[in-house]
Amino acid sequence: MASVKPITLQLWRWWLDLGRLWKIQLTCETTAPLILSKDWVDRL
């Protein structure tokens, strides 16, 4: 278990760093279609 912990922490830190990068991209990719679809739904 002791040898597994450092690897898990390293992966977790890497995952969080990756998550920060993805969060910016995903926010842009998900909010734009949502705003567009919401605008489209409002017109209906």
N, CA, C and O of each residue as an XYZ file, in Angstrom:
176
protein
N       0.830     -1.219      0.000
C       0.000      0.000      0.000
C       0.861      1.263      0.000
O       0.515      2.261     -0.633
N       1.982      1.209      0.716
C       2.856      2.388      0.827
C       3.444      2.782     -0.530
O       3.636      3.964     -0.813
N       3.727      1.773     -1.370
C       4.311      2.055     -2.686
C       3.260      2.552     -3.680
O       3.590      3.191     -4.679
N       2.008      2.256     -3.397
C       0.913      2.666     -4.288
C       0.540      4.136     -4.073
O       0.164      4.838     -5.011
N       0.650      4.583     -2.831
C       0.226      5.941     -2.479
C       0.898      7.057     -3.293
O       0.198      7.908     -3.842
N       2.252      7.078     -3.386
C       2.900      8.148     -4.162
C       2.443      8.186     -5.624
O       2.278      9.260     -6.203
N       2.242      7.013     -6.209
C       1.787      6.921     -7.599
C       0.385      7.509     -7.721
O       0.088      8.238     -8.668
N      -0.469      7.186     -6.757
C      -1.843      7.697     -6.758
C      -1.857      9.208     -6.623
O      -2.615      9.887     -7.316
N      -1.028      9.739     -5.741
C      -0.936     11.190     -5.548
C      -0.415     11.877     -6.804
O      -0.899     12.942     -7.189
N       0.573     11.257     -7.438
C       1.141     11.814     -8.660
C       0.096     11.839     -9.778
O      -0.027     12.825    -10.505
N      -0.653     10.740     -9.905
C      -1.722     10.666    -10.901
C      -2.822     11.673    -10.611
O      -3.375     12.291    -11.520
N      -3.131     11.827     -9.324
C      -4.182     12.764     -8.907
C      -3.801     14.197     -9.243
O      -4.628     14.973     -9.722
N      -2.525     14.546     -8.984
C      -2.038     15.894     -9.309
C      -2.053     16.115    -10.814
O      -2.444     17.182    -11.289
N      -1.624     15.097    -11.566
C      -1.618     15.181    -13.024
C      -3.038     15.321    -13.547
O      -3.301     16.084    -14.476
N      -3.956     14.566    -12.930
C      -5.365     14.610    -13.322
C      -5.967     15.987    -13.050
O      -6.739     16.492    -13.865
N      -5.625     16.598    -11.922
C      -6.121     17.931    -11.573
C      -5.574     18.983    -12.538
O      -6.300     19.882    -12.962
N      -4.286     18.864    -12.881
C      -3.684     19.792    -13.835
C      -4.337     19.665    -15.203
O      -4.611     20.661    -15.873
N      -4.579     18.428    -15.604
C      -5.252     18.162    -16.868
C      -6.682     18.701    -16.812
O      -7.183     19.274    -17.779
N      -7.321     18.506    -15.668
C      -8.692     18.984    -15.473
C      -8.815     20.484    -15.606
O      -9.799     20.984    -16.152
N      -7.817     21.212    -15.107
C      -7.833     22.675    -15.219
C      -7.779     23.111    -16.675
O      -8.486     24.032    -17.085
N      -6.935     22.444    -17.450
C      -6.821     22.765    -18.874
C      -8.109     22.422    -19.615
O      -8.603     23.201    -20.429
N      -8.642     21.233    -19.312
C      -9.874     20.779    -19.962
C     -11.074     21.621    -19.570
O     -11.980     21.850    -20.372
N     -11.069     22.082    -18.311
C     -12.187     22.877    -17.800
C     -12.385     24.133    -18.640
O     -13.512     24.508    -18.963
N     -11.272     24.776    -18.988
C     -11.338     25.989    -19.805
C     -11.908     25.662    -21.183
O     -12.794     26.358    -21.680
N     -11.392     24.600    -21.793
C     -11.851     24.213    -23.129
C     -13.292     23.727    -23.111
O     -14.092     24.100    -23.969
N     -13.621     22.884    -22.119
C     -14.980     22.347    -22.025
C     -16.000     23.433    -21.732
O     -17.120     23.393    -22.242
N     -15.614     24.411    -20.905
C     -16.519     25.516    -20.594
C     -16.857     26.280    -21.872
O     -18.012     26.635    -22.105
N     -15.843     26.527    -22.693
C     -16.060     27.230    -23.964
C     -16.923     26.394    -24.909
O     -17.815     26.919    -25.576
N     -16.650     25.090    -24.957
C     -17.358     24.201    -25.876
C     -18.790     23.902    -25.440
O     -19.659     23.670    -26.280
N     -19.040     23.905    -24.131
C     -20.384     23.561    -23.653
C     -21.281     24.782    -23.489
O     -22.485     24.699    -23.733
N     -20.715     25.914    -23.078
C     -21.539     27.107    -22.866
C     -21.995     27.713    -24.182
O     -23.128     28.182    -24.286
N     -21.132     27.710    -25.187
C     -21.510     28.288    -26.486
C     -22.729     27.574    -27.093
O     -23.699     28.244    -27.447
N     -22.712     26.237    -27.225
C     -23.904     25.537    -27.740
C     -25.130     25.714    -26.851
O     -26.252     25.805    -27.350
N     -24.919     25.765    -25.531
C     -26.046     25.953    -24.618
C     -26.694     27.311    -24.823
O     -27.920     27.427    -24.847
N     -25.865     28.339    -24.970
C     -26.383     29.694    -25.208
C     -27.110     29.733    -26.551
O     -28.182     30.326    -26.670
N     -26.517     29.096    -27.558
C     -27.130     29.066    -28.891
C     -28.446     28.292    -28.871
O     -29.439     28.736    -29.449
N     -28.455     27.131    -28.206
C     -29.667     26.314    -28.150
C     -30.753     27.003    -27.314
O     -31.940     26.917    -27.631
N     -30.337     27.679    -26.257
C     -31.287     28.400    -25.408
C     -31.931     29.537    -26.206
O     -33.136     29.771    -26.119
N     -31.109     30.230    -26.978
C     -31.598     31.317    -27.824
C     -32.565     30.767    -28.869
O     -33.578     31.391    -29.186
N     -32.235     29.588    -29.397
C     -33.066     28.942    -30.411
C     -34.394     28.499    -29.810
O     -35.444     28.631    -30.439
N     -34.337     27.966    -28.571
C     -35.553     27.517    -27.883
C     -36.450     28.713    -27.554
O     -37.674     28.624    -27.657
N     -35.840     29.820    -27.160
C     -36.609     31.031    -26.839
C     -37.356     31.560    -28.061
O     -38.455     32.101    -27.938
N     -36.755     31.402    -29.237
C     -37.394     31.872    -30.471
C     -38.613     31.032    -30.826
O     -39.562     31.529    -31.433
N     -38.584     29.759    -30.448
C     -39.727     28.882    -30.686
C     -40.863     29.271    -29.745
O     -41.929     28.656    -29.777
